[in-house]
Amino acid sequence: MNNSRYVLGFLGLLSVLRILWVSMQGVSPQEAYYWMCGERLAAAFFDGPPGTGFLVRSISTLFGGSLDWVRLLWPVLAFLGSWIVWLLVRSLVGESVSAWTVVALNTLPIFNQHSVTVGPWMPVLVCVLGGLFFVNVAESGGRSDWFFAGGLFGIACLFRYEALLVPAGLILGQLVAAIKSRARPDWVPIIALGAIPAFCLWPPLAWNARLDWIPVFGRTLQTFWRPQPGGWATDAMDYFGDFSFGCGVVLAFGGVLMLRGVAGCGVERFLGWAAGPAVLWAWYQFLIGRPLSAAAWIAVVPVLAFLVSIGIRHRWFAIGASALSFLALLSTLLHLRHESEERGVWASIATEIHAATREMPASEGGGFLIAEDAAQAAVFALYFKSSSPSAYPPVFVPESPALVSQFGIWPTYADFIETDEVVDEYFTEQKGYNPFIGMNALYIGSDLPQTIKGAFSEVLPLRKIHLPDRRSLTIHLCLDYQTLPL
């Protein structure tokens, strides 16, 4: 019990520090993007399942639509996830291994980053860990706990599709164990861990099907399986940046080493089947040139627990683990410093844009804003939030035939509103009228795309904003919008 108090105190102190950090920082583009998704709920999103949007909407509704209150939930989720790690690993291999696992997890840059940034990563980790906790309880005799585990895995799948790898691995482990013992499989865990996540995934999959499977994990079905050689160096740098170099190497080799646990028994078998499919998927993603962080994130706690349970028996473990944790913590501090600088830029840019709106000539129907990409459009939309509800986002992205974010699904300034009236004498394949025709706009970006040049009668540079990373954004004045010809 005393050790639990120490862990609670340690996690409580970290949570207070994270909450203070969040309260003093500006909003990141990712947080603004999920706020916009929460304002425009759907059965799924281009970037993944709908869980994050619904969670953001729920919290903002409870606290008056403020994103500041929403952001404070993520340090709380980090506390909850760390506490579940303590309970789960303690029940599996003891308090010493559990304490080291909690400490190591909370020094990783990726964990601290997601602890202070709104997104799907922390909720999915909490749900997966909760599911594993109930699976461990169920294997000790609590059969009804299989359904609690299945429910948590189902909720996890609503935040990241990759969460399905965990119950899939556990089901496979159940079947392999039954085959080895030449016994009939226990269908209760198989049904609970399979049917409930499948039921939760049905709405997002139906939504994807209606869009011809365009956004699956942010890609089409065809491009998702097609290898992209040449991305390995970037993926490796991102991975080691997320986990820090020393811990990244240890976790990578530890994941491969842990795969042997699927043939073992007891704790090794449990951890192996829980994280094995995610580890294999992460390596497959890397080999075809895709980001591996999502699957690696889901597998990180079982891999850490496995490595600590092996290493703690050795004489130099405490020194080595302390050194790796210190390096990871140093990497975390450097990352958070960079993150703080990045967040601080957006408020000053929004101030410049606000000043530029006063220089924009008046046009019938008002004006509108266009940002270079979804990240910029989302964060500017937060600063230019409209008081009246509208199907249109507060800031647009340039029209494009390529679907690269949820902005491609939301209504845009290039859309036509259907009408039975003849709006002009010219033949057009577009039936209806466009309410933005004749309006002026501001475009903010580093480059001026052809779709902006061709859609306005005149485009003039208005002012330039220099960024800390030596890049610059230019605010362009765009006069008299006309829809592009088909």
LINBEL-V356624 format. One record per run of one state. SS is the DSSP state (~ for helix, > for strand, _ for the rest). FROM is the first residue (numbers start at 1). TO is the last residue. If there is no record, write none. Layout:
SS|FROM|TO + SS|FROM|TO
This chain:
_|1|1 + ~|2|24 + _|25|28 + ~|29|39 + _|40|43 + >|44|45 + _|46|47 + >|48|49 + _|50|50 + ~|51|62 + _|63|66 + ~|67|93 + _|94|94 + ~|95|107 + _|108|108 + ~|109|115 + _|116|119 + ~|120|139 + _|140|144 + ~|145|157 + _|158|160 + ~|161|180 + _|181|186 + ~|187|210 + _|211|215 + >|216|216 + _|217|218 + >|219|219 + _|220|220 + ~|221|225 + _|226|231 + ~|232|243 + _|244|244 + ~|245|263 + _|264|265 + ~|266|287 + _|288|292 + ~|293|311 + _|312|316 + ~|317|357 + _|358|366 + >|367|371 + _|372|373 + ~|374|383 + _|384|394 + >|395|397 + _|398|405 + ~|406|408 + _|409|416 + >|417|417 + _|418|432 + >|433|433 + _|434|439 + >|440|445 + _|446|449 + ~|450|455 + >|456|466 + _|467|471 + >|472|481 + _|482|486
